[in-house]
């Protein structure tokens, strides 16, 4: 598959600067991002389901991909475009079995073996991180852009770099071979999220041009 945007924004209620996630999504879409993920760890299912439904509807109207983190059941229930699982979630092979085509499966990885296993288990894209120190995830594993460079030859699907990425350091991961970068607080906590998205996209495209 080809990702519709080189910027992948993750919507996380704890990293949204107090904003409602539907309002944050509107700003993200207005800025030009076309792949977003709902990452909500604390909300009870009674509130999470209608939230995901609403976000899914907004993404569909904008022509953006909507991915649900962790919860394959929720992704199926709201007819999301896909689900994203980590190393501590439902095994990727089982998630792939449950997700009917053309639903997308993304997998978080932190070393070469995990990246290869994600590939073999049917991941449509492989996330690699953490690239840099981050406050968005407790107990993150710092692997650096070098891991992207090491796994690039093994992974035919898009590689998404994640973890502590800013406009100042993203060129390092693009030069290492990432197809896209994922951000959480860099957009969610920005004073103007739409402007932050536009700035990221501009910097990414400049980095992509320089890497050619």
Secondary structure as UniProt FT lines:
FT   STRAND          7..11
FT   HELIX           13..15
FT   TURN            17..18
FT   HELIX           21..31
FT   STRAND          35..38
FT   HELIX           45..62
FT   STRAND          65..69
FT   HELIX           72..77
FT   TURN            78..79
FT   STRAND          82..85
FT   TURN            87..88
FT   HELIX           92..98
FT   TURN            101..102
FT   STRAND          104..109
FT   HELIX           112..120
FT   TURN            121..122
FT   STRAND          125..129
FT   TURN            138..139
FT   HELIX           145..151
FT   HELIX           152..154
FT   STRAND          158..162
FT   TURN            167..169
FT   HELIX           170..176
FT   STRAND          180..183
FT   HELIX           185..188
FT   HELIX           193..211
//
